[in-house]
Amino acid sequence: MSADEKILKDLQKAVLGYDSKAAASAAKAAIAAKVDPLMAIEKGLVPAIEKVGDQFEKMEIYLPELMLAGDAMKSALALLLPLIPKGSKGAKATVVMGTVQGDVHEIGKNIVASMLMAGGFNVVDLGVDVKTTTFVDEAERNSARIIGASALMASTIGSQKDIIDYLVASGKRKKHAVLVGGGPTTKEWSKEIGADGCGMTAVEAVKLANQISKRR
Amino acid sequence: MVQILDIMDKALNGKPMSETDYQLKVFAPKVQEKVREHGIKFDRENPIPQDSSMADEVFEAGLELLLDTGAFCTSSGRTITFTEQEVRESLRRAPSKLYFGEGQDRKALVARTVGDKTPPWCLLGAGGGPCSSDRSFLTLVEGYAEIPETNAITTPALTRVGGMRVRPASPLEVLAAQRNAVLAREACNRAGRQGIPIMNSLATAESDIAFAAALHPKFGMRDSDGYMICCMDPMKVDFARLNKAAVALSLGGHIGMCFGPLLGGYAGGPEGTAVSNVAHHMMGVLTYQSSWLLPFTIHLRYVASSPRDMLWVISMMGQAISRNTHLLSLNLNYTTAGPCTPMCLFETSASVTAAVTAGLSIESLGVATNKHEDRTTPVEPRISAEVGHAVAGMKLADANELVKGLLKKYESKLNEPPLGKSLYECWDGEARKPTKEYHKVIMRYKRDMRDLGVDLRPEA
C-alpha cells in the first residue's frame, strides 16, 4: 500500500470509526504528504460517509453513529476544504440550516445536516429556535446557496413561510434556495409558500440540495 | 419529595455540559451499556414479548440509566440528576388512581397490570393533529365525545386563526390556544357530555405563554382536565416547559408528561428505546411532578407505532412499567395509513393490542403520521377504543398471535401506505357518521378481526 493509499484508508477508517480526532490527524497527514485535498475528500472521506449514510437508511446504525460520523467528516473537512480553490468541481454549495423560530426540536434537522455533510455539502448548523432574520443574515454571511428550515409542529411551520416572504421582501429570494422539512411539512405546503422543495426524508432533502447545487 | 424548586436548583447547579455531549457522549453510549449489561434482546419473531424477567431487566436498566445520566436542561446547559432514593420515593408516592372530568363524566383512571381485564382508559381523538378550521375542529371533537368508550378527549391543534396561519409564541398562537379551549368545551357541550375532560390541554399551545394564556377560567379549562407537557428526546427539558409545569401545578391540574424517544434515534434500536421509555417515565414523575405519563415512541423511518419493532417496544416498556410500578401510563399511537383504509384500522388495532395487554391505557391516535391537515375522523379512535376494550384481559401469548395476524395485513405496505381520504370525504358531519364507502371498509375490517378471533361491536 502506498503512503497516499494509507492516508485515504485512515480517513475512511476515522469516519467509519466515528472518530473526530483520528479524522483530523489523517487530514493533517494528507496535507503534510501533499495529497490532493480534493482526492482526500472524494476518495477518502466521501465513500466512508456514504457507507454510513447507507447503513443509517437501512437502520443498521442509528442517529448517534450518524452524527458522530458527520462530526468526524467535519473535522477533516475543516482542514481540507480551505485548500480547494473556490468554484472547483469538488466544492458543493453551502447550506445554512436550523429549526425555525419557536420550535426546539432538533432530531430531524440533525439527521438532514449529517446526511448533507455526508453528501459533501458545507453545512452551517444554526441550531433550534432560529429567528427568520438569522436564517437570512447567516445565509448572506456564509454565501449560502441553500437555506434549510425544519419545523416539527403544526404551530411552527408558519415560520418557514416567513423566511421566504422575508427573502422576497428584501430582494434576496433569487440568491438563496429554500428547502423545508419536518413533521407537519408536506409538498402541498411547500408549494403553497413558494419553497424550492420539501424533503419528506433526509435522502430526499439531499437529492433536492444536489439538484439546486448543480443549477448554480 | 422532589418539587419544582428542587428541579430549578438542580437545573441551575447540575453538571455543566453541551447538549451535544449529553446526547452523544453521555446518553447514547450509556443506553447501549445498559442494554448489554441487562442482556436485553429484541425478538423479531415475537412482536409481543412474553419473557417477564426481561421486562424486569428493562425496568432496572431504565432506572439505572436515569441515575447515571440524569435529565438535561437546555436553558441552563446542565444535567438534572436524581438519587436512587428520590426516584424510588417518587415512584412510591405516585398515584395509582386519578379522577378526571366532572359530573357524570367524572371517571377514575386506574393503574393496570399485564393481562388486566380492566378496560383501558380511553383518551380519544386526534392527538394534536393539525386541523385547518373551527368547523373541522368542532366536527371532530363532537364525534369523539359521542364515542361510548371515550373517557377523555385529545383534541386536534388549530393551525389558523382569523384566517392567518399560527406563528409560534405570537399573539396568533395565544388566540389559537384560547380558541382551542373554548371550541373543545363547546363541542363536548353540543354532544351532551359537558363534564368530559380534555386531557391534552392544550394541543395548540406549544409555547409557555400561549399555554398560560389559555388557562384563564373564562376559556373553560378546569382543574379536572389533564395538562400535557412534552419533554424533548432524550430526557431534555427547558425553562419554557418547566414554566408550563409551574403554571399547571398552581392550578392544581394533573400533569401528564408526554415523551417520544424515536426508535432509531439517540436510544438506538428497539432494546435501547424500550429502556429509554422506562427512564422517561421516572423522569416525568420527578421533573414535571407528572401524575400520569404519556409515552409516544415512534419509528424514525415510518413515523408510526405500528411496525413490528415498535410493537415490541410498546409491549416491552409497558410490561416493564406495569410489572414494577403503579404508574398511570397511556400509550399514544400513530398510523402510517389514512382514514377510510383497512390498513389504518389494522395498524391502530396492533398498537392498541400491544399497549393494552402490557398493562397500559391508551391515547389514540395520530392518523397518517399525524401530519396532514384534516386527515382524521372520529372513526379511527372509536375503532381503537373498541379494540382496547376487546383485548383487555387477553394473555400475552394470544396477543402475540393476534398482532402477527395483523402485521400480515399491513407490514409489507409500510413503505408506501395509502393516505386514504380527508375528513369530509369520508365523514358525514351532519349525520355524525362515516360515509357509505367508509362504512363498508369498517364492515370488512370487523369481519377480518372476527377471523382473527376478536369480536368487535356490530356496526349500526
Interface residues (C-beta under 8 A of the other chain):
Chain A: M59 Y62 L63 P64 M67 L68 V100 Q101 G102 D103 V104 H105 E106 I107 M153 A154 S155 T156 I157 G158 S159 K161 D162 G183 P184 T185 T186
Chain B: T20 Q23 L24 A28 P29 T74 G128 G129 P130 A157 T159 R165 V166 R167 P168 A169 S170 L172 E173 A176 T204 E206 S207 M232 D233 D238 A240 L262 G264 G265 Y266 A267 G268 G269 L300 R301 V303 T369 N370 K371 H372 E373
